[in-house]
Amino acid sequence: MTAKQKTQKEKTSSKSLKLASDLFWLGLIIYATSYTISTTEQVNFVICNLFQVFGLFLLLPSAALLIHLKIENNYLKVVFPIYILWLILTVVRGIQFDYLTIKQLLFDPNSGLFLYLTPVVMLIPINSAFLKRAFQTIVILCFVYLIYDMIFIKELIYPVENMHSQAIFEYFTQQLSLSCGFLLLTYIYHNNKVNLFVLFTMAVTFIFAVFRARRGLIFMTFSMMFFTFYVYQYFNKTKVVNIILSLFLITILFSIAVRIYNENRKDTFSLITERIGQHSRTEVERYFYRDMKSNDWLIGKGLNGVYFCPGVTEDIGRVTIYRKVVETGYLQVILNGGLVSVVLLLLITIPAMIKGIFYSKNILAKAAGIWIFLFLLFMYPGTITKFSMHYILVWISVSICYSRQIRNLSDERISAIFNTKLAKKLQ
């Protein structure tokens, strides 16, 4: 093969991979937005499912083209295949070939097949084109989130106590807006318009979370904004005096917020006032601990594992005897895959987090490490292991953190890569 032919082949391969990357993210957008609007129960489920199938038709083949089975890190070569094998066994142990199970596997991002396939995203090589499309996908999802908020504003704010209305807000947030926190953490690589837009989206999410008294989402959104503030201080090498002044300003704002809350706690903030001291998961967790046997703790109950939990009202308004959802991330993982699943997950994510935060020279890797830390932190107040942009970013972050080449790049180099049309592969 001549040098010219080789160059032409490389160009063709590069174009194919770029197209595959575009189709991957487009498929995810279609799948996520069609599923999210279906949760409102005001659109035709069949049409939404057809759009989800179309999204998968774009996403799955393109993912197969993008994935490289070669793993550079020697530690990851051992642990990651074991984890993937265990996830496959977890799915196989709970799978049934009936209509409802197949529908769940394909169309339910919360407990379906693609939740367990999400870690495979780590095998996609991280390059500038792929990351650019990831960032653009987050912006598009945020835009759709705001559009959906305007369309379904009545369902989102009234009645506050309605379980289905509450569920709609949580689905909107988990699938569409929560991932904007990653753009906030990597703000130095984006223009001001994008940064202001995602900050506005996060602020809207936070306000809705306060209004609906969703303590877990309040904690998540606030944490993302807090770490964004930390990244800003770190990147700008803020002096001690400025840090003290910033903390002083935060204290003043917090004091004002507490005062406003105290003055309106019996009307505007009545729901959050009622829920602050509640332990709504205590009864559910008590039933979970009581039902789980030693073997269940070790290997879990498989894909559709359930536990005896009578008298608990679900989001759809019916009272159940057996539940598939624990509402606490770590316990949910244990219910399906046991402690084996949790340990393998931690063995992969904790070293990645440490490498990203402490052994990197750029904001991208540090943001990836922080994103993993937040994921592990959020696993208690909520179940965020879902087939969503937020969870996909966790595994992209793992890939970034394990790459020594990416961790050693300078912010100037990464910024140059993101801002050039002829972007070279990010290695």
C-alpha positions as CSV (number, residue, x, y, z in Angstrom):
1,M,0.0,0.0,0.0
2,T,1.4,3.4,-1.0
3,A,1.7,6.4,1.3
4,K,-1.1,8.1,-0.6
5,Q,-3.4,5.1,-0.3
6,K,-2.6,4.8,3.4
7,T,-3.5,8.5,4.0
8,Q,-6.7,8.1,2.0
9,K,-7.7,5.1,4.1
10,E,-7.0,6.9,7.3
11,K,-9.2,9.8,6.1
12,T,-12.0,7.5,5.2
13,S,-11.7,5.7,8.6
14,S,-11.7,9.1,10.4
15,K,-14.8,10.2,8.6
16,S,-16.5,6.9,9.4
17,L,-15.7,7.2,13.1
18,K,-16.9,10.8,13.1
19,L,-20.2,9.8,11.5
20,A,-20.5,6.9,14.0
21,S,-20.0,9.4,16.9
22,D,-22.6,11.8,15.5
23,L,-25.1,8.9,15.2
24,F,-24.3,7.6,18.7
25,W,-25.2,10.9,20.3
26,L,-28.2,11.6,18.0
27,G,-29.6,8.1,18.9
28,L,-29.1,8.9,22.7
29,I,-31.0,12.2,22.3
30,I,-33.9,10.6,20.5
31,Y,-34.1,7.8,23.0
32,A,-33.9,10.0,26.1
33,T,-36.3,12.7,24.9
34,S,-38.9,10.3,23.7
35,Y,-38.7,8.2,26.9
36,T,-38.9,11.3,29.1
37,I,-42.0,12.7,27.4
38,S,-43.7,9.3,27.7
39,T,-43.5,9.5,31.5
40,T,-46.0,12.4,31.4
41,E,-48.7,9.9,30.2
42,Q,-50.1,12.6,27.9
43,V,-48.6,11.2,24.7
44,N,-49.1,8.0,22.8
45,F,-46.8,5.3,24.3
46,V,-46.6,3.4,21.0
47,I,-45.3,6.5,19.2
48,C,-42.7,7.1,22.0
49,N,-41.6,3.5,21.8
50,L,-41.2,3.7,18.0
51,F,-38.9,6.8,18.5
52,Q,-37.0,4.9,21.2
53,V,-36.5,2.0,18.7
54,F,-35.2,4.5,16.1
55,G,-32.8,6.0,18.7
56,L,-31.5,2.5,19.4
57,F,-31.2,1.8,15.7
58,L,-28.8,4.7,15.5
59,L,-27.1,4.2,18.8
60,L,-26.2,0.5,18.9
61,P,-24.5,0.0,15.6
62,S,-22.5,3.3,16.0
63,A,-21.5,2.2,19.5
64,A,-20.2,-1.1,18.1
65,L,-18.1,0.8,15.5
66,L,-16.7,3.2,18.1
67,I,-15.8,0.6,20.8
68,H,-12.2,-0.7,20.9
69,L,-11.6,-3.8,23.0
70,K,-8.0,-2.9,23.8
71,I,-7.5,-1.5,27.3
72,E,-4.3,0.3,28.0
73,N,-4.3,0.3,31.8
74,N,-3.1,-3.1,33.2
75,Y,-5.2,-2.9,36.4
76,L,-8.3,-2.1,34.3
77,K,-7.5,-5.1,32.0
78,V,-8.3,-7.4,34.9
79,V,-11.1,-5.7,36.8
80,F,-13.2,-4.3,34.0
81,P,-13.9,-7.6,32.1
82,I,-14.8,-9.2,35.4
83,Y,-17.3,-6.4,36.1
84,I,-18.8,-6.6,32.6
85,L,-19.1,-10.4,33.0
86,W,-20.9,-10.0,36.3
87,L,-23.3,-7.5,34.8
88,I,-24.1,-9.9,32.0
89,L,-24.8,-12.6,34.6
90,T,-27.0,-10.2,36.6
91,V,-29.1,-9.6,33.5
92,V,-29.2,-13.3,32.5
93,R,-30.4,-14.3,36.0
94,G,-33.4,-12.1,35.8
95,I,-34.4,-12.3,32.1
96,Q,-37.6,-13.8,30.9
97,F,-38.7,-14.1,27.3
98,D,-42.2,-12.6,27.7
99,Y,-43.7,-9.4,26.3
100,L,-43.4,-7.3,29.5
101,T,-39.7,-8.3,30.2
102,I,-38.7,-7.6,26.6
103,K,-40.4,-4.2,26.7
104,Q,-38.7,-3.4,29.9
105,L,-35.3,-4.4,28.5
106,L,-35.7,-2.2,25.5
107,F,-37.7,0.8,26.7
108,D,-37.0,1.3,30.4
109,P,-33.7,3.1,31.0
110,N,-34.1,2.7,34.8
111,S,-34.0,-1.1,35.0
112,G,-33.6,-2.3,31.4
113,L,-30.8,-3.9,29.4
114,F,-29.0,-0.6,28.5
115,L,-28.4,0.3,32.1
116,Y,-26.1,-2.7,32.4
117,L,-24.5,-2.0,29.0
118,T,-23.6,1.6,29.9
119,P,-20.1,0.8,31.4
120,V,-19.1,-0.4,27.9
121,V,-19.0,3.3,26.9
122,M,-15.6,3.3,28.7
123,L,-14.2,1.3,25.8
124,I,-14.8,4.1,23.3
125,P,-11.6,6.0,22.7
126,I,-11.8,9.6,24.0
127,N,-11.1,12.1,21.2
128,S,-12.0,15.7,20.6
129,A,-14.8,14.9,18.1
130,F,-16.5,12.5,20.5
131,L,-16.2,14.9,23.5
132,K,-17.4,17.9,21.4
133,R,-20.5,15.9,20.5
134,A,-21.0,14.9,24.1
135,F,-20.9,18.5,25.2
136,Q,-23.3,19.5,22.4
137,T,-25.6,16.6,23.4
138,I,-25.8,17.9,27.0
139,V,-26.7,21.4,25.7
140,I,-29.5,19.9,23.5
141,L,-30.9,17.9,26.4
142,C,-30.9,21.0,28.6
143,F,-32.8,22.9,25.8
144,V,-35.3,20.0,25.6
145,Y,-35.6,20.1,29.4
146,L,-36.6,23.8,29.4
147,I,-39.1,23.2,26.5
148,Y,-40.7,20.3,28.4
149,D,-40.8,22.4,31.6
150,M,-42.8,25.1,29.7
151,I,-45.1,22.6,28.1
152,F,-45.9,20.6,31.3
153,I,-45.5,23.5,33.8
154,K,-49.0,22.7,35.3
155,E,-48.0,19.1,35.9
156,L,-44.7,20.2,37.4
157,I,-46.0,22.7,40.0
158,Y,-49.5,21.5,40.8
159,P,-50.6,19.7,42.8
160,V,-47.4,19.6,44.8
161,E,-48.3,16.4,46.7
162,N,-49.2,14.5,43.6
163,M,-46.9,11.5,43.2
164,H,-47.1,11.4,39.5
165,S,-46.3,15.1,39.2
166,Q,-43.3,14.5,41.4
167,A,-42.2,11.5,39.2
168,I,-42.4,13.7,36.1
169,F,-40.1,16.2,37.5
170,E,-37.6,13.5,38.6
171,Y,-37.7,11.9,35.2
172,F,-37.1,15.2,33.5
173,T,-34.2,16.0,35.7
174,Q,-32.5,12.7,35.7
175,Q,-32.7,12.2,31.9
176,L,-32.3,15.8,30.7
177,S,-30.9,18.4,33.0
178,L,-28.6,16.8,35.6
179,S,-25.8,16.2,33.1
180,C,-25.4,20.0,32.7
181,G,-23.3,19.9,35.9
182,F,-20.4,18.4,33.8
183,L,-20.4,21.4,31.5
184,L,-20.3,23.7,34.6
185,L,-17.3,21.8,35.9
186,T,-15.5,22.1,32.5
187,Y,-16.6,25.7,31.9
188,I,-13.2,26.9,30.8
189,Y,-13.6,24.9,27.5
190,H,-17.0,26.5,26.6
191,N,-18.0,30.0,25.5
192,N,-19.9,32.3,27.7
193,K,-23.3,31.7,26.0
194,V,-23.0,27.9,26.8
195,N,-21.9,28.5,30.3
196,L,-24.7,31.0,31.0
197,F,-27.3,28.6,29.4
198,V,-26.3,25.6,31.5
199,L,-26.0,27.7,34.6
200,F,-29.6,28.9,34.0
201,T,-30.7,25.3,33.4
202,M,-29.1,24.2,36.7
203,A,-30.7,27.1,38.5
204,V,-34.2,26.1,37.1
205,T,-33.6,22.5,38.2
206,F,-32.6,23.7,41.7
207,I,-35.7,25.9,42.1
208,F,-38.0,23.1,41.0
209,A,-36.3,20.8,43.4
210,V,-36.8,23.2,46.3
211,F,-40.4,23.8,45.3
212,R,-41.2,20.1,45.1
213,A,-39.1,19.5,48.3
214,R,-37.0,16.8,46.6
215,R,-34.1,16.8,49.1
216,G,-31.9,14.4,47.1
217,L,-32.1,16.6,44.0
218,I,-31.5,19.8,46.1
219,F,-28.4,18.2,47.4
220,M,-27.2,17.0,43.9
221,T,-27.7,20.4,42.2
222,F,-26.2,22.4,45.0
223,S,-23.2,20.0,45.2
224,M,-22.5,20.5,41.4
225,M,-22.7,24.3,41.8
226,F,-20.4,24.2,44.8
227,F,-17.7,22.1,43.0
228,T,-18.0,24.4,40.0
229,F,-17.2,27.3,42.4
230,Y,-14.2,25.3,43.7
231,V,-13.0,24.6,40.1
232,Y,-13.3,28.3,39.3
233,Q,-11.2,29.2,42.4
234,Y,-8.6,26.5,41.5
235,F,-8.3,27.5,37.8
236,N,-8.1,31.2,38.5
237,K,-5.5,30.6,41.3
238,T,-7.5,32.8,43.6
239,K,-5.6,34.2,46.5
240,V,-6.4,33.5,50.1
241,V,-8.0,36.9,50.6
242,N,-10.4,36.3,47.7
243,I,-11.3,32.9,48.9
244,I,-12.1,34.3,52.4
245,L,-14.3,37.1,50.8
246,S,-16.1,34.5,48.7
247,L,-16.8,32.3,51.7
248,F,-18.0,35.4,53.5
249,L,-20.4,36.2,50.6
250,I,-21.7,32.7,50.6
251,T,-22.3,32.9,54.4
252,I,-24.3,36.2,53.9
253,L,-26.3,34.7,51.1
254,F,-27.0,31.6,53.2
255,S,-28.1,33.7,56.1
256,I,-30.5,35.7,53.9
257,A,-31.9,32.4,52.4
258,V,-32.5,31.0,55.9
259,R,-34.2,34.2,56.9
260,I,-36.5,34.1,53.8
261,Y,-37.2,30.5,54.5
262,N,-38.1,31.1,58.2
263,E,-40.5,34.0,57.2
264,N,-42.3,31.8,54.6
265,R,-41.9,28.3,56.1
266,K,-45.7,28.0,56.8
267,D,-46.8,28.9,53.3
268,T,-44.4,29.0,50.3
269,F,-42.0,26.5,51.8
270,S,-44.5,24.4,53.8
271,L,-43.8,21.2,51.9
272,I,-40.0,21.3,52.3
273,T,-40.6,22.3,56.0
274,E,-42.6,19.1,56.5
275,R,-40.1,16.9,54.7
276,I,-36.8,18.2,56.3
277,G,-37.1,16.0,59.3
278,Q,-38.8,13.1,57.6
279,H,-37.0,9.8,56.9
280,S,-39.1,8.6,54.0
281,R,-36.8,5.7,53.1
282,T,-36.6,4.3,56.6
283,E,-39.6,2.0,56.3
284,V,-38.6,0.8,52.8
285,E,-35.0,0.1,53.9
286,R,-36.2,-1.7,57.0
287,Y,-38.3,-4.1,54.8
288,F,-35.3,-4.5,52.4
289,Y,-32.9,-5.5,55.2
290,R,-35.5,-7.9,56.6
291,D,-36.2,-9.6,53.3
292,M,-32.6,-10.0,52.1
293,K,-30.9,-13.3,52.9
294,S,-27.1,-13.9,53.0
295,N,-27.0,-15.2,49.4
296,D,-29.0,-12.2,48.2
297,W,-26.6,-9.8,49.9
298,L,-23.6,-11.5,48.2
299,I,-24.9,-11.9,44.6
300,G,-28.2,-10.1,44.5
301,K,-31.5,-11.2,43.0
302,G,-30.8,-10.5,39.3
303,L,-32.3,-8.1,36.8
304,N,-35.8,-8.1,38.2
305,G,-35.1,-8.8,41.8
306,V,-37.8,-7.8,44.3
307,Y,-38.2,-7.6,48.0
308,F,-41.2,-7.8,50.3
309,C,-42.4,-4.3,51.1
310,P,-46.2,-4.1,51.7
311,G,-48.2,-0.9,51.9
312,V,-45.8,1.5,50.0
313,T,-47.5,3.7,47.4
314,E,-45.7,3.8,44.0
315,D,-45.4,6.8,41.7
316,I,-48.2,5.4,39.6
317,G,-50.5,5.5,42.6
318,R,-51.0,1.9,43.4
319,V,-49.9,0.1,46.6
320,T,-47.5,-2.8,46.2
321,I,-46.5,-5.9,48.1
322,Y,-43.2,-6.6,46.3
323,R,-40.9,-3.7,45.1
324,K,-38.1,-3.6,42.5
325,V,-37.0,-0.1,43.6
326,V,-35.1,0.7,46.8
327,E,-34.6,4.4,46.2
328,T,-31.1,4.2,47.5
329,G,-28.4,3.7,44.8
330,Y,-26.1,1.3,46.7
331,L,-29.0,-0.8,48.0
332,Q,-30.4,-0.9,44.5
333,V,-27.2,-2.2,43.1
334,I,-27.0,-4.8,45.9
335,L,-30.6,-5.9,45.2
336,N,-29.8,-6.7,41.6
337,G,-26.1,-7.6,41.6
338,G,-25.2,-8.0,45.3
339,L,-22.1,-6.8,47.1
340,V,-20.0,-8.3,44.3
341,S,-21.4,-5.6,42.0
342,V,-20.8,-2.8,44.4
343,V,-17.2,-3.9,45.2
344,L,-16.3,-4.2,41.5
345,L,-17.9,-0.8,40.8
346,L,-15.8,0.8,43.6
347,L,-12.7,-1.0,42.5
348,I,-13.0,0.7,39.1
349,T,-14.3,4.1,40.1
350,I,-12.3,5.0,43.2
351,P,-8.8,4.7,41.6
352,A,-10.1,6.6,38.6
353,M,-11.4,9.4,40.9
354,I,-8.1,9.6,42.7
355,K,-6.1,9.7,39.4
356,G,-8.4,12.4,38.0
357,I,-8.4,14.7,41.0
358,F,-4.9,14.4,42.3
359,Y,-2.7,13.2,39.5
360,S,-3.8,15.3,36.5
361,K,-2.7,18.6,35.0
362,N,-5.9,19.8,33.5
363,I,-9.5,20.8,34.4
364,L,-11.0,18.1,32.1
365,A,-9.5,15.2,34.1
366,K,-10.1,16.9,37.5
367,A,-13.7,17.5,36.5
368,A,-14.0,13.9,35.5
369,G,-12.6,12.8,38.9
370,I,-15.1,15.2,40.6
371,W,-17.9,13.8,38.5
372,I,-17.1,10.3,39.7
373,F,-16.9,11.5,43.3
374,L,-20.3,13.1,43.0
375,F,-21.7,9.9,41.4
376,L,-20.5,7.9,44.4
377,L,-21.8,10.5,46.8
378,F,-25.2,10.7,45.1
379,M,-25.6,6.9,45.2
380,Y,-27.1,7.3,48.7
381,P,-29.7,10.1,48.3
382,G,-30.9,8.7,45.0
383,T,-30.8,5.9,42.4
384,I,-28.8,7.4,39.6
385,T,-27.5,4.3,38.0
386,K,-29.8,4.7,34.9
387,F,-29.3,4.6,31.2
388,S,-28.9,8.4,31.0
389,M,-26.5,11.1,29.9
390,H,-25.5,11.5,33.6
391,Y,-24.5,7.9,34.0
392,I,-22.8,7.7,30.6
393,L,-20.6,10.7,31.6
394,V,-19.5,8.7,34.7
395,W,-18.0,6.0,32.4
396,I,-16.5,8.6,30.0
397,S,-15.0,10.2,33.1
398,V,-13.5,6.8,34.1
399,S,-12.0,6.5,30.7
400,I,-10.5,10.0,30.9
401,C,-9.1,9.4,34.4
402,Y,-7.4,6.2,33.5
403,S,-5.7,7.8,30.5
404,R,-2.3,9.0,31.5
405,Q,-1.9,10.9,28.2
406,I,-5.1,12.9,28.8
407,R,-4.3,13.6,32.4
408,N,-0.9,15.0,31.4
409,L,-2.3,17.4,28.8
410,S,-2.3,21.1,29.6
411,D,-5.5,23.2,29.7
412,E,-4.1,25.3,26.9
413,R,-3.6,22.2,24.7
414,I,-7.1,20.9,25.4
415,S,-8.7,24.3,24.7
416,A,-6.8,24.5,21.5
417,I,-8.0,21.1,20.5
418,F,-11.7,22.0,21.2
419,N,-11.4,25.3,19.3
420,T,-9.8,24.1,16.1
421,K,-11.6,22.6,13.1
422,L,-8.8,20.2,12.4
423,A,-8.9,18.6,15.9
424,K,-6.4,15.9,16.4
425,K,-7.1,12.9,18.4
426,L,-7.0,13.6,22.2
427,Q,-4.5,11.1,23.6
